[in-house]
């Protein structure tokens, strides 16, 4: 995922030692602007999520499966990132950005936008344990997209059987 580098705040935090609710609360209290990158070893191999914050509120989310090169944006990505916080193996990086960098990022990557969640609403979305259901669905979506792209390249879309 390509984003402005910003200022590195933390790097390589073990996710097993990070409480997402406490992290989000600290970001809200300090009006943090920047992003976190969560990299885990999940069901589908390496999975990576990015949450973009503006004044302590999550304004964007991206999630990718590196093994299948499949990405998901917005609300669906947010749910997967919150799930990833419960993975057995993973690290978290935190980078701050200026107000202008956040605004430019969300402008050029508007598909990643999410609605502003209050802490109590986010807490309800955080699962008790890591679930493989999202990875399984992501792999299936990636396979379907790959077949479509191959057919499109070969010019086989829109051909009638009759």
HELIX and SHEET records of a PDB file:
HELIX    1   1 UNK A   15  UNK A   17  5                                   3    
HELIX    2   2 UNK A   20  UNK A   30  1                                  11    
HELIX    3   3 UNK A   74  UNK A   84  1                                  11    
HELIX    4   4 UNK A   99  UNK A  108  1                                  10    
HELIX    5   5 UNK A  110  UNK A  112  5                                   3    
HELIX    6   6 UNK A  119  UNK A  125  1                                   7    
HELIX    7   7 UNK A  133  UNK A  153  1                                  21    
SHEET    1   A 6 UNK A   7  UNK A  14  0                                        
SHEET    2   A 6 UNK A  89  UNK A  96 -1                                        
SHEET    3   A 6 UNK A  34  UNK A  42 -1                                        
SHEET    4   A 6 UNK A  45  UNK A  54 -1                                        
SHEET    5   A 6 UNK A  57  UNK A  65 -1                                        
SHEET    6   A 6 UNK A  70  UNK A  73 -1                                        
END                                                                             
